[in-house]
């Protein structure tokens, strides 16, 4: 496997992040257009007057800047070390797919249980990627 392939899941997750980022002004402008908010509602973040369907895009965007940081880091480590681990590469794409699914649920019907299951699964996958990459070091530490 060419090391450049590790940049593909990074790019895909970045693309999702930019898509969600675009949702913030679109939803805010639309809410203003239909008279649900005024500019002062955003002066210090988001006031209580901002509808939930507007604020949720900002919350999802923040989610995409939190745990995925560890995803970007492990993918870059694998890129820089010429890792050719097919399991981690597949898990990376699975992680991206789960993040897309999480954002889709969060930005549409927003069922908390569905979101939780997807979010928790994606975090377990991410943890698994890290453990799998460093398993040789972990084996040395624990089993000599």
Secondary structure, 3 states (H helix, E strand, C coil): CCHHHHHHHHHHHHHHHHHHHHHHHHHHHHHHHCCCCCHHHHCCCCCCCCCHHHHHHHHHHHHCCCCHHHHHHHHHHHHHCCCCCHHHHHHHHHHHHHHHHHHHHHHCCCCHHHHHHHHHHHHHHHHHHHHHHCHHHHHHHHHC
